[in-house]
Amino acid sequence: MKTITIYTILTLLLFWNCSGKKNPPKTKPKEKLWELKDGVFTQWYPGKKVVKFRGNKVDYLGKVDTNGVRQGKWVFNNDQGKVRCVAMYQRDTLDGHQIVMYPNGVNHYIGEWKMGKKDGTWQTFNRKGEPTSTQVWKEGKLISTEHQKTQTIQPVK
């Protein structure tokens, strides 16, 4: 009788512990894809294996708050001092308008971010500045893509 009572109590304890609140899933900390070290700004693609941008302090303009995160408008320039990218950040996350240019200064793509996710209309261009595609995004999900045909004008003989 004692053994049945002990087994019953252990079984009830087991079910009671299993039916309680579960521990929340562990989330990985957000990967920091940039650093400012010794006056050199470096930004990587996710995974930190390939450098996306590297430049001295004169090559970018932006604010870093007291917690070391990017805030507001950031402007990145190339080696010749031409603007390569203009982006808005909120708490180190892309949030707002972004324009990325080719080295020749022509727009490469233009779009909007909403807390790190593409949102709204994104347009891409070729190196001549002609539109090549338009995408519509909603909170990071691609809704539609349209490819534009570029006209080639033949000179008159």
Secondary structure, DSSP 8 states (H G I E B T S, - for coil): -HHHHHHHHHHHHHHHHHHS-------------EEEETTEEEEE-TTSSSEEEEEEGGGEEEEE-TTS-EEEEEEEE-TTS-EEEEEEEETTEEEEEEEEE-TTS-EEEEEEEETTEE-EEEEEE-TTS-EEEEEEEETTEEEEEEE----------
